Structures are given as structure tokens and as C-alpha cells.
Amino acid sequence: MTLAPFYAAPLFVKLHILAAMVVVALTPVQFLGFPKGSPGHRAAGALWLLAMVTVALTSMTITSRFRLSLGGFGPIHLLSLLTLASCLAAWQAARRHEITRHRLTLVLLTLSFFVAGAFTFLPGRIMHRIVAG
């Protein structure tokens, strides 16, 4: 394991990685920690959403290596747009006390985050270089 690829990365990639780490750290807290609707759940949820929005926005600065990309934007950037819309929908559902919609939106958003995150560990990607050395 080496942090050299992280240190060598552009600023927005560093922000992207750090925000993703916040999401990873807060996810079990949100699902298993604070009682739903408590002040702790709401505060951690606000931080989680802010981190997720940061992940999505900073991903727009990372160009796609996918062969079908358009101007550096690839299919993963569509997921980023969906992430932003989902964050807004989850926040609105919570504000309206639409708990089922809030929960479903965040469960699906979390699953998509971890699936997309798994791809960052493929050979040639920064996270693979960090973990594999």
C-alpha cells in the first residue's frame, strides 16, 4: 500500500477520494448507529449528503477513459448526475417526512455508490495503485 498516487493526483481527485472516504465512514453510522430521525442521524445524514454531492461534483472533473466518452464525459458521469438528483430527492423526502421514499432512495444511492466504487479498484486506477502499491 502506498499513498504516492493520492499525493500525485490533481486537487479535485484528492477531494473526490476524501469525500468518498467520508461516505464510506458514515454509511454504517447512518444505517446502524443513530436512531432514525434523531439529531445525530440528521447531522450525520447532512454530512453524508454533502460528501455524496462532493463525490458527484468532483467526478465531473475526472475525464473518462471509456472509449465511448464524449468530450471526456463517459457513462459514469451519467451516474453522477443521477446521484445529484437522488441526493436532492432523498433530502426532500426527509423534509416532507416521506420516510419510505427517503429510505428507498438512500438505499439505492448507497448501493450504486459502492458498486461504482468497486470499479475504482480495477488495475490502472488510482485506488488500485494505492492499495496494490
Secondary structure as UniProt FT lines:
FT   HELIX           4..8
FT   HELIX           11..28
FT   HELIX           29..33
FT   TURN            36..37
FT   HELIX           39..59
FT   TURN            60..61
FT   TURN            67..68
FT   TURN            71..72
FT   HELIX           75..95
FT   TURN            96..97
FT   HELIX           99..119
FT   TURN            120..121
FT   TURN            123..124
FT   HELIX           126..132
//
